[in-house]
């Protein structure tokens, strides 16, 4: 493998890994406030790309992306209100199954609204053929956009959860909802917020990678599984580790093409998921102590 | 400060509180003793608005608060130290305490909350030592102090405590009850639910005895300590009575 090839693999791995990271961050947030694993997370990514595409038909790119993020966040809020909130008495495991059903629902709706054709947003800067040279490799400027958005989002999220009152309140809701209520925290609002933020983040990811990976109505389910792998790999407590784990999985998948047939790409991620769940369920970066104190 | 009238509450079809009435005057320590399953926790949870009563009224500081939400009670000066401590296990002691003052911080009363945090550290020096430790790794007694500290952060006038001595060694229990007495000296009103009748009746002003959802005996704590029925059921016989 030449140095050029290695760089190409790295950049494509980081791109794909970033999208996994966006999905995994969503899992993290919802899990942190409700203890639920939301398997509809992948659909938010798809919705972001699709909605932005529709609006970009008669609007500039930036407002389309903003609207897509907001609308998808609203969808997340509606899902929480209609399905999750009313089903208080269902066990957490039951809720997880419900989210799988929701992902199917959203997918079919999207098929109805947008049909099965592949869509893609226009490149944010330049076009499909423009490229930027970075240490000898030529990459699309969109890749830089992906990296930048991922980085900014990660930092913002970390600050939010660790240092702001609302962020800490969200963590409190997940650790002990009864105690959170007794501290005067509006747990119902926190849960709504977590769904909306997760959906919005997924949508943002969907928009920013759409020019590179295209958007298709069925892309959500694949992302849901890979994103879940990444979330577990990184340890569910910490969105930062989701990003690191996402990039790691993306890189592994990307480099796997050089040794295995491309069809085995997905097998790699499932294999990793299984290994992690058996060997270190708290994830690469999860604290064993913290994981021991949680339910899942 | 607190008046309960004919309160009925329960979970789904199960009726736990069967029309009970009690009152707590400002500056008192009032205790409710009773065996397991009597409904003592349900009573406190209902007052704190975690459980919605099916009928009856809760009057707090002259206002009818029966249908209010939990955050209303906190904001108006009623805090509950729940059964079993209920801390946030993977958050530090300091984060736990700060969240107790959530309603203050989000209402932009940050300075009051910060001052209170210092007061809590003074009251419980061990919490100050362990302020960056994960709450789930504290010992039972330390957790109880953290739970009390967290409830105090919201500056309640009425502090409700659900079985503060549960699962704690006798010497720690003594400590906790001494702390409770000092809280009364600091002008707090305290409503304690306890199974350890002997320990709590020694510091309380008045008490109620609760059995399967109703209050069957009421009186001054000193009277209850001497009351034969209470003795038989909850205090155990004095060794001297055997040897008489």
Interface residues (C-beta under 8 A of the other chain):
Chain A: X165 X166 X168 X169 X171 X172 X175 X176 X178 X179 X180 X181 X182 X183 X184 X185 X186 X237 X287 X289 X290 X293 X294
Chain B: X48 X50 X69 X70 X71 X74 X75 X79 X80 X82 X86 X87 X88 X89 X90 X91 X95 X98 X99 X100 X102 X103 X105 X106 X134 X136 X137 X150 X151 X154
